[in-house]
């Protein structure tokens, strides 16, 4: 028996897991922002794009999945989800590295756009603005920042997608060609 067949996760459950994990992750980030008052930096906002894709794509893949097997459309959607999650691994890893001062972050890491009508309005807006910085850790748990947790979650999402794709690949006999 191979590792692909011994894991206790059915193929049809994988898109649902990707959907649930993505939904909880994005909801948590939005709750920290809107309820907890934790303003996201520009890298935080960029990391959300993957979840904006993952949630509907994995939901569609889940609905299209057959009872015991994945069809072609869900597999394509899972492949796209896997790519989005893998890209988020890179972005979240980069952001965590910036937060932990392992490397330099982007020069213009801002999260606020000012559109003043006059110079006085501009000065007033500037006096109350605190721009979230990408190189500061505003919240952490057990020494891991939110970008660090997003890195770990994105690895799990990528692994789930790769598991589904590897099973599809071996079940259709494509590995022998």
Protein Blocks (a to p, Z undefined) as FASTA:
>chain_A
ZZklmpccdfklmmmmmmmmmmmmmmmmmmmmmmnopacdfklmmmmmmmmmmmmmmmmm
mmmpcfkbccfklmmmmmmmmmmmmmmmmmmmmmmmmmnopaccdfklcfbdcddfbfkl
mmmmmmmpccddfkbcfbdeehiafklmmmmmmmmmmmmmmmmmmmmmmmnopmmZZ
